[in-house]
């Protein structure tokens, strides 16, 4: 009997002041926002890891605040993707993994590597980077132990994770629209992010045993909401992927893959967070279409709003 993959619908980040009193209940303690959001959705992207190295204590707190069956997607360091542009990235990758990422243990989901819009496809450079990426906990710990002196005294070098370490790549330049790039991702078992936006390529080639989607707003970047018709289309696509099939309307560079009896896990994150604050509401609507209910959550309320770093 065929098995359906696990579907996780979520949001990108959770600390947004305009969400307070709109998505978050009025008076909700700011420090309870993650606890609340993680019981509305089965996964959330952590944005703070993109902007700078976090500390193990932060990852430990995030793990403790979320339900047992919850997972985080982690945005990879922009130092690697935007500054180094993948050149001589081993030390930076080791530092990133040693910063506390492994402390999430079983709650560590895919690691997202997002590239800048002006970065073009360089086959040799990408092949070297993809070859560095660890795919199981032991490989990740071994690579983290190669951190440099900047992580001395603050590194986390163990994990109780047993799941595979998954990676996904989001491209933002047309030069990546080549069969060579898709084949390279398949060789390294790295997912090609299906990114819905007017500004970047939308490709649905399957290159790993899971699917990673980011819905940024198809009319205006980070702003546009998704109406009922659009959400119905995305729900059909998610069902197809989870059942091991490909959507009938999939945009690909290579032919469709063979049906997969085990299905595929599917991660979908709404990133249309600006102006209309659509992300959590669109994520809820898609989850309902797929029969994924939110979990109940008990929260504290107060009139105080302590300052915290946005994630």
KEKE-3310 file (N, C-alpha, C; in steps of 0.2 Angstrom, whole numbers, plus 5000, padded with zeros to 4 digits):
npx = (5004:5003:5012:5008:5017:5023:5015:5019:5013:5018:5025:5036:5047:5042:5041:5033:5029:5017:5008:5003:4988:4981:4985:4991:4983:4976:4985:4994:5008:5024:5035:5028:5024:5030:5027:5013:5012:5018:5009:4999:5004:5013:5026:5040:5049:5065:5072:5082:5094:5099:5104:5114:5126:5118:5116:5119:5110:5098:5093:5090:5080:5070:5067:5062:5050:5041:5029:5031:5030:5034:5044:5058:5062:5078:5086:5100:5116:5119:5131:5138:5131:5129:5139:5152:5149:5149:5162:5176:5170:5170:5174:5165:5153:5155:5156:5143:5135:5140:5135:5124:5113:5112:5107:5094:5090:5078:5069:5075:5073:5073:5087:5088:5095:5097:5099:5106:5098:5106:5116:5123:5122:5135:5143:5154:5157:5145:5144:5155:5151:5139:5144:5150:5140:5132:5123:5118:5116:5128:5138:5135:5139:5153:5157:5154:5163:5174:5175:5181:5191:5182:5171:5175:5172:5159:5152:5141:5142:5136:5122:5105:5098:5090:5086:5087:5098:5092:5093:5089:5088:5086:5084:5087:5089:5089:5099:5100:5091:5093:5096:5108:5109:5098:5101:5113:5108:5101:5110:5116:5106:5098:5085:5076:5070:5053:5048:5036:5033:5033:5045:5056:5062:5050:5051:5047:5054:5058:5070:5075:5070:5060:5049:5050:5042:5041:5030:5029:5020:5012:5009:5013:5028:5031:5019:5006:4991:4984:4970:4955:4954:4968:4973:4967:4973:4986:4984:4980:4992:5001:4995:4997:5012:5014:5008:5017:5017:5018:5012:4999:5001:5014:5029:5043:5061:5066:5060:5046:5047:5047:5032:5031:5031:5032:5028:5031:5038:5032:5035:5029:5030:5023:5028:5023:5023:5022:5013:4999:4999:4997:5002:5001:4987:4984:4992:4985:4973:4977:4981:4969:4962:4969:4967:4973:4973:4975:4984:4978:4982:4988:4990:4999:4993:4997:4999:5012:5025:5039:5056:5062:5073:5069:5063)
npy = (4994:5011:5024:5040:5056:5066:5082:5099:5114:5131:5146:5160:5165:5173:5184:5198:5214:5220:5210:5208:5207:5205:5193:5187:5185:5198:5206:5196:5189:5194:5185:5173:5171:5162:5150:5151:5152:5140:5131:5133:5130:5117:5119:5131:5144:5149:5164:5172:5165:5167:5180:5181:5172:5163:5158:5143:5143:5150:5141:5131:5136:5138:5125:5120:5128:5123:5111:5093:5086:5096:5105:5115:5124:5130:5145:5146:5153:5170:5175:5165:5163:5175:5184:5177:5170:5156:5153:5145:5139:5131:5133:5143:5136:5126:5134:5139:5127:5123:5133:5131:5125:5111:5108:5108:5095:5082:5091:5098:5103:5105:5113:5129:5136:5151:5161:5176:5188:5192:5183:5172:5155:5145:5131:5124:5130:5128:5114:5111:5117:5110:5097:5098:5098:5091:5076:5067:5066:5062:5066:5080:5083:5080:5089:5101:5101:5106:5119:5136:5148:5157:5152:5146:5141:5143:5134:5121:5104:5092:5080:5074:5070:5059:5059:5062:5075:5088:5098:5113:5123:5139:5148:5163:5169:5169:5161:5149:5141:5128:5112:5106:5111:5106:5092:5092:5095:5084:5074:5077:5076:5087:5098:5108:5123:5127:5142:5154:5168:5184:5188:5179:5163:5151:5135:5117:5105:5090:5085:5079:5069:5075:5090:5107:5122:5140:5153:5168:5178:5180:5191:5203:5205:5198:5203:5201:5192:5175:5170:5160:5152:5151:5145:5133:5127:5126:5117:5106:5103:5100:5089:5080:5079:5074:5062:5055:5058:5069:5086:5090:5102:5105:5115:5111:5108:5096:5079:5072:5064:5046:5039:5038:5026:5028:5041:5059:5070:5086:5103:5119:5136:5152:5167:5180:5192:5206:5222:5218:5208:5194:5181:5172:5169:5165:5153:5146:5144:5136:5125:5120:5116:5105:5097:5099:5102:5116:5115:5115:5129:5136:5152:5166:5182:5200:5217:5222:5223:5216:5219:5210:5201:5201:5186)
npz = (5000:4996:5004:5010:5010:5024:5027:5029:5033:5034:5040:5037:5048:5064:5072:5071:5072:5067:5067:5079:5089:5077:5069:5081:5097:5105:5117:5119:5127:5121:5121:5120:5108:5098:5104:5102:5088:5084:5087:5078:5066:5058:5055:5055:5046:5052:5052:5057:5057:5045:5045:5054:5065:5077:5095:5104:5115:5111:5101:5109:5117:5107:5103:5115:5117:5107:5100:5102:5089:5080:5067:5063:5049:5043:5039:5029:5032:5026:5025:5019:5007:5001:5003:5003:4992:4990:4989:4995:5006:5017:5031:5035:5034:5043:5055:5055:5057:5069:5078:5085:5078:5078:5090:5090:5087:5085:5079:5069:5053:5035:5029:5022:5008:5002:4987:4981:4970:4959:4958:4947:4939:4943:4938:4943:4955:4962:4963:4971:4983:4986:4988:5000:5009:5023:5026:5035:5053:5060:5050:5050:5063:5063:5053:5060:5070:5064:5066:5066:5076:5080:5085:5097:5113:5112:5104:5099:5098:5097:5094:5096:5086:5073:5061:5043:5037:5028:5013:5004:4990:4985:4970:4961:4949:4931:4925:4931:4926:4919:4913:4917:4930:4937:4936:4944:4957:4959:4959:4971:4980:4984:4987:4975:4977:4975:4971:4972:4964:4956:4952:4951:4944:4942:4946:4946:4946:4953:4964:4975:4990:4995:4995:4994:4996:4993:4996:4990:4986:4971:4963:4969:4976:4992:4997:4990:4993:4993:4984:4984:4973:4969:4981:4980:4969:4974:4984:4977:4971:4982:4987:4976:4976:4989:4988:4980:4967:4952:4950:4938:4931:4933:4931:4923:4919:4916:4911:4919:4935:4940:4947:4965:4977:4991:4993:4996:5008:5011:5012:5015:5014:5019:5013:5012:5020:5021:5022:5019:5028:5025:5026:5038:5038:5025:5025:5035:5028:5017:5025:5030:5019:5016:5026:5039:5055:5067:5083:5100:5111:5126:5132:5140:5144:5143:5146:5143:5132:5129:5122:5109:5098:5081:5072)
capx = (5000:5007:5012:5008:5022:5021:5014:5019:5012:5020:5026:5043:5047:5036:5041:5031:5024:5010:5004:5000:4981:4978:4986:4991:4978:4977:4988:4998:5015:5028:5039:5024:5022:5032:5022:5006:5012:5020:5003:4994:5007:5018:5033:5041:5056:5069:5075:5088:5100:5102:5107:5120:5126:5114:5119:5115:5104:5092:5090:5087:5074:5065:5066:5058:5044:5037:5027:5035:5030:5035:5050:5060:5067:5083:5089:5107:5120:5120:5138:5140:5128:5129:5146:5157:5146:5151:5170:5180:5164:5170:5175:5159:5148:5157:5154:5135:5133:5142:5132:5118:5109:5112:5104:5087:5089:5073:5066:5079:5070:5077:5091:5087:5101:5094:5104:5104:5095:5111:5121:5122:5124:5142:5143:5160:5157:5140:5146:5160:5147:5135:5148:5151:5134:5131:5116:5116:5118:5136:5142:5134:5143:5160:5159:5154:5169:5180:5174:5187:5192:5177:5166:5178:5169:5151:5150:5137:5145:5132:5115:5101:5094:5091:5083:5092:5099:5090:5095:5085:5091:5081:5088:5083:5092:5087:5104:5099:5086:5097:5096:5114:5108:5094:5104:5118:5105:5099:5116:5118:5100:5096:5079:5075:5064:5048:5047:5031:5034:5034:5052:5061:5060:5046:5052:5045:5058:5059:5077:5076:5065:5055:5047:5051:5039:5040:5025:5031:5015:5013:5007:5018:5033:5030:5013:5000:4988:4981:4963:4952:4956:4975:4975:4965:4978:4992:4982:4981:5000:5004:4992:5001:5018:5013:5006:5022:5016:5019:5006:4998:5003:5021:5034:5050:5066:5067:5054:5043:5050:5043:5029:5035:5026:5032:5026:5036:5037:5031:5036:5026:5030:5021:5032:5020:5022:5021:5008:4992:5000:4993:5005:4997:4980:4984:4994:4979:4968:4979:4981:4962:4961:4973:4964:4978:4970:4979:4984:4976:4988:4987:4995:4998:4992:4999:5000:5019:5028:5047:5059:5066:5076:5064:5065)
capy = (5000:5017:5029:5047:5059:5071:5089:5104:5121:5136:5153:5162:5170:5174:5190:5204:5219:5221:5204:5208:5209:5203:5186:5185:5187:5205:5206:5190:5190:5193:5179:5167:5171:5156:5145:5151:5151:5133:5127:5135:5128:5112:5121:5138:5145:5153:5169:5175:5162:5170:5187:5181:5166:5163:5155:5137:5145:5152:5135:5127:5139:5137:5118:5119:5131:5121:5104:5087:5084:5102:5105:5121:5125:5135:5148:5146:5160:5174:5176:5159:5163:5182:5187:5172:5167:5149:5152:5143:5140:5125:5135:5146:5131:5123:5138:5139:5121:5123:5139:5128:5122:5104:5108:5107:5088:5080:5097:5101:5101:5107:5120:5133:5140:5156:5165:5183:5189:5194:5178:5167:5148:5143:5124:5121:5132:5125:5107:5111:5118:5104:5091:5099:5098:5085:5073:5064:5069:5061:5070:5086:5084:5080:5096:5107:5101:5109:5126:5140:5150:5162:5148:5143:5142:5144:5129:5115:5099:5085:5080:5068:5069:5053:5060:5064:5082:5089:5104:5115:5128:5144:5152:5170:5171:5164:5157:5143:5137:5123:5105:5104:5113:5101:5086:5093:5095:5077:5070:5078:5075:5093:5100:5114:5126:5129:5148:5157:5175:5187:5191:5174:5158:5146:5128:5112:5099:5086:5084:5076:5064:5080:5096:5113:5128:5146:5157:5175:5182:5179:5197:5208:5201:5198:5207:5198:5186:5170:5169:5153:5148:5150:5140:5126:5125:5124:5111:5100:5102:5097:5082:5076:5078:5070:5055:5053:5060:5076:5090:5090:5109:5106:5118:5108:5108:5089:5075:5070:5058:5041:5039:5036:5023:5031:5048:5064:5075:5092:5109:5125:5142:5158:5173:5186:5195:5213:5226:5215:5203:5188:5174:5167:5168:5160:5147:5143:5142:5130:5119:5118:5112:5098:5093:5099:5107:5118:5112:5120:5132:5140:5157:5171:5189:5205:5223:5223:5220:5216:5220:5204:5201:5198:5180)
capz = (5000:4995:5010:5009:5014:5029:5024:5034:5030:5039:5039:5037:5053:5068:5076:5067:5076:5064:5068:5086:5089:5071:5070:5088:5101:5108:5124:5120:5128:5115:5122:5119:5101:5095:5106:5099:5081:5082:5087:5073:5060:5060:5054:5053:5045:5056:5048:5061:5056:5038:5046:5058:5069:5083:5100:5106:5120:5107:5098:5115:5119:5102:5104:5121:5116:5102:5101:5100:5082:5076:5065:5060:5043:5045:5033:5029:5033:5020:5024:5014:5000:4998:5004:5000:4986:4990:4988:5001:5011:5022:5038:5037:5035:5050:5060:5055:5060:5076:5081:5089:5074:5080:5097:5088:5087:5080:5077:5064:5047:5030:5029:5016:5005:4997:4984:4979:4963:4954:4957:4942:4940:4941:4939:4947:4962:4966:4964:4977:4989:4987:4990:5007:5014:5027:5025:5041:5060:5061:5045:5052:5069:5061:5050:5065:5074:5061:5066:5068:5083:5082:5089:5103:5119:5111:5099:5101:5094:5098:5093:5097:5079:5070:5054:5038:5036:5022:5011:4999:4987:4981:4965:4959:4942:4926:4922:4934:4922:4915:4915:4921:4937:4940:4937:4949:4963:4960:4961:4978:4984:4987:4984:4971:4980:4971:4973:4969:4964:4949:4950:4950:4941:4946:4943:4950:4945:4959:4964:4982:4992:4998:4991:4998:4992:4997:4992:4991:4983:4964:4960:4971:4981:4999:4998:4987:4996:4988:4984:4985:4967:4970:4986:4978:4965:4978:4988:4973:4970:4988:4987:4971:4979:4995:4986:4976:4960:4951:4948:4930:4929:4935:4926:4924:4914:4914:4911:4926:4938:4941:4953:4971:4982:4998:4994:4997:5013:5008:5016:5011:5019:5016:5015:5010:5026:5021:5021:5020:5033:5023:5027:5043:5036:5019:5028:5038:5023:5014:5029:5031:5013:5016:5032:5044:5060:5072:5089:5105:5114:5131:5132:5145:5141:5147:5142:5142:5126:5130:5116:5107:5091:5076:5069)
cpx = (5004:5006:5012:5013:5019:5020:5014:5018:5014:5021:5033:5044:5041:5035:5040:5027:5017:5005:5000:4993:4978:4979:4986:4986:4980:4980:4992:5005:5019:5032:5035:5022:5024:5028:5016:5007:5014:5014:4997:4997:5012:5025:5034:5048:5059:5073:5082:5094:5103:5106:5114:5120:5122:5118:5115:5109:5098:5089:5087:5081:5068:5063:5061:5051:5039:5035:5032:5036:5032:5043:5052:5063:5072:5086:5096:5110:5121:5127:5141:5137:5128:5135:5152:5155:5149:5158:5173:5175:5165:5170:5168:5153:5149:5154:5146:5133:5134:5139:5126:5113:5107:5108:5096:5085:5083:5069:5069:5076:5075:5081:5090:5093:5098:5099:5102:5102:5100:5116:5119:5125:5131:5143:5148:5159:5151:5141:5151:5156:5143:5138:5150:5146:5133:5124:5114:5119:5126:5140:5141:5139:5151:5162:5159:5160:5175:5179:5180:5186:5186:5171:5169:5174:5161:5149:5146:5139:5142:5125:5111:5096:5095:5089:5089:5093:5098:5092:5091:5088:5086:5085:5083:5086:5091:5092:5104:5094:5089:5096:5102:5113:5104:5097:5110:5114:5103:5104:5118:5112:5098:5090:5079:5069:5059:5045:5042:5031:5034:5041:5057:5058:5056:5047:5050:5048:5059:5067:5079:5070:5059:5054:5047:5048:5039:5035:5026:5025:5017:5012:5012:5022:5032:5023:5007:4998:4986:4974:4961:4955:4964:4977:4972:4970:4984:4990:4983:4988:5003:5001:4996:5008:5018:5012:5011:5021:5018:5013:5005:5001:5011:5025:5041:5054:5067:5061:5052:5046:5045:5039:5032:5030:5026:5030:5032:5034:5036:5031:5033:5026:5028:5025:5029:5017:5020:5015:5001:4993:4996:4996:5002:4990:4980:4987:4989:4974:4970:4979:4974:4960:4964:4971:4969:4975:4976:4979:4982:4982:4985:4992:4994:4997:4995:4999:5007:5021:5036:5050:5063:5068:5071:5067:5061)
cpy = (5006:5021:5036:5051:5064:5078:5093:5111:5126:5143:5155:5167:5170:5180:5196:5208:5219:5215:5204:5211:5208:5196:5183:5188:5194:5203:5200:5192:5189:5187:5172:5167:5165:5150:5145:5149:5143:5128:5128:5131:5122:5113:5128:5139:5150:5158:5172:5172:5164:5176:5186:5174:5167:5159:5148:5138:5146:5146:5131:5130:5138:5130:5117:5122:5128:5113:5099:5086:5090:5102:5112:5120:5131:5138:5148:5153:5164:5176:5171:5161:5170:5185:5183:5170:5160:5148:5150:5143:5135:5128:5139:5141:5127:5127:5139:5133:5120:5128:5137:5125:5115:5103:5107:5100:5086:5085:5101:5099:5104:5113:5123:5137:5145:5161:5172:5183:5190:5188:5173:5160:5147:5135:5121:5123:5129:5117:5106:5112:5112:5098:5092:5098:5091:5082:5068:5067:5068:5065:5077:5088:5085:5087:5101:5107:5104:5117:5130:5143:5155:5158:5145:5145:5143:5139:5123:5110:5092:5086:5074:5067:5062:5054:5062:5072:5084:5097:5106:5122:5133:5148:5158:5173:5166:5160:5150:5138:5133:5116:5103:5105:5108:5094:5086:5092:5087:5073:5071:5078:5081:5096:5107:5117:5129:5136:5152:5165:5178:5188:5185:5168:5153:5139:5123:5105:5096:5083:5080:5072:5069:5086:5102:5119:5134:5151:5164:5180:5182:5186:5203:5204:5203:5202:5203:5192:5181:5169:5162:5149:5146:5145:5133:5123:5122:5118:5105:5098:5098:5090:5077:5074:5073:5063:5052:5054:5067:5080:5090:5097:5110:5109:5115:5109:5101:5085:5074:5064:5052:5041:5036:5033:5026:5038:5053:5068:5082:5098:5115:5130:5148:5164:5180:5190:5203:5216:5223:5209:5196:5181:5170:5165:5163:5153:5143:5140:5136:5124:5116:5114:5106:5094:5093:5104:5110:5115:5117:5123:5136:5145:5162:5178:5194:5212:5225:5220:5221:5216:5213:5205:5198:5191:5179)
cpz = (5000:5002:5007:5013:5019:5026:5030:5031:5036:5036:5039:5042:5058:5072:5071:5071:5073:5065:5074:5086:5082:5070:5077:5092:5104:5115:5125:5122:5122:5115:5121:5112:5097:5097:5103:5091:5079:5084:5082:5066:5062:5058:5053:5051:5050:5051:5051:5059:5049:5040:5050:5062:5076:5089:5102:5111:5116:5104:5103:5117:5113:5102:5110:5120:5111:5103:5099:5093:5077:5073:5062:5053:5045:5039:5034:5029:5026:5019:5019:5007:4997:4998:5001:4994:4985:4989:4995:5007:5017:5029:5040:5038:5041:5056:5061:5059:5068:5081:5086:5085:5076:5086:5095:5088:5082:5077:5071:5057:5041:5031:5022:5014:5000:4994:4981:4971:4957:4953:4952:4943:4938:4943:4944:4954:4966:4967:4970:4983:4991:4990:4998:5012:5017:5026:5030:5047:5061:5056:5048:5058:5067:5057:5055:5069:5071:5061:5068:5075:5085:5086:5095:5109:5118:5106:5103:5096:5095:5095:5094:5091:5076:5063:5049:5039:5029:5020:5005:4996:4983:4977:4963:4953:4937:4923:4925:4930:4917:4917:4919:4928:4941:4941:4943:4956:4964:4962:4969:4983:4988:4983:4980:4974:4974:4974:4969:4969:4957:4947:4949:4947:4945:4942:4948:4949:4952:4959:4971:4984:4996:4994:4996:4994:4997:4993:4994:4989:4975:4960:4962:4977:4988:5001:4996:4991:4990:4989:4984:4979:4967:4975:4984:4973:4969:4982:4984:4971:4976:4988:4982:4974:4985:4993:4981:4969:4958:4948:4940:4927:4931:4929:4928:4918:4911:4914:4918:4928:4939:4947:4959:4976:4989:4999:4995:5003:5009:5013:5012:5016:5015:5018:5013:5016:5027:5020:5023:5025:5031:5025:5032:5041:5030:5021:5031:5033:5019:5018:5030:5025:5013:5023:5038:5049:5064:5079:5094:5108:5120:5132:5138:5141:5146:5143:5140:5135:5126:5123:5115:5100:5086:5073:5062)
residu = (UNK:UNK:UNK:UNK:UNK:UNK:UNK:UNK:UNK:UNK:UNK:UNK:UNK:UNK:UNK:UNK:UNK:UNK:UNK:UNK:UNK:UNK:UNK:UNK:UNK:UNK:UNK:UNK:UNK:UNK:UNK:UNK:UNK:UNK:UNK:UNK:UNK:UNK:UNK:UNK:UNK:UNK:UNK:UNK:UNK:UNK:UNK:UNK:UNK:UNK:UNK:UNK:UNK:UNK:UNK:UNK:UNK:UNK:UNK:UNK:UNK:UNK:UNK:UNK:UNK:UNK:UNK:UNK:UNK:UNK:UNK:UNK:UNK:UNK:UNK:UNK:UNK:UNK:UNK:UNK:UNK:UNK:UNK:UNK:UNK:UNK:UNK:UNK:UNK:UNK:UNK:UNK:UNK:UNK:UNK:UNK:UNK:UNK:UNK:UNK:UNK:UNK:UNK:UNK:UNK:UNK:UNK:UNK:UNK:UNK:UNK:UNK:UNK:UNK:UNK:UNK:UNK:UNK:UNK:UNK:UNK:UNK:UNK:UNK:UNK:UNK:UNK:UNK:UNK:UNK:UNK:UNK:UNK:UNK:UNK:UNK:UNK:UNK:UNK:UNK:UNK:UNK:UNK:UNK:UNK:UNK:UNK:UNK:UNK:UNK:UNK:UNK:UNK:UNK:UNK:UNK:UNK:UNK:UNK:UNK:UNK:UNK:UNK:UNK:UNK:UNK:UNK:UNK:UNK:UNK:UNK:UNK:UNK:UNK:UNK:UNK:UNK:UNK:UNK:UNK:UNK:UNK:UNK:UNK:UNK:UNK:UNK:UNK:UNK:UNK:UNK:UNK:UNK:UNK:UNK:UNK:UNK:UNK:UNK:UNK:UNK:UNK:UNK:UNK:UNK:UNK:UNK:UNK:UNK:UNK:UNK:UNK:UNK:UNK:UNK:UNK:UNK:UNK:UNK:UNK:UNK:UNK:UNK:UNK:UNK:UNK:UNK:UNK:UNK:UNK:UNK:UNK:UNK:UNK:UNK:UNK:UNK:UNK:UNK:UNK:UNK:UNK:UNK:UNK:UNK:UNK:UNK:UNK:UNK:UNK:UNK:UNK:UNK:UNK:UNK:UNK:UNK:UNK:UNK:UNK:UNK:UNK:UNK:UNK:UNK:UNK:UNK:UNK:UNK:UNK:UNK:UNK:UNK:UNK:UNK:UNK:UNK:UNK:UNK:UNK:UNK:UNK:UNK:UNK:UNK:UNK:UNK:UNK:UNK:UNK:UNK:UNK:UNK:UNK:UNK:UNK:UNK:UNK:UNK:UNK:UNK:UNK:UNK:UNK:UNK:UNK:UNK:UNK:UNK:UNK:UNK)
# end
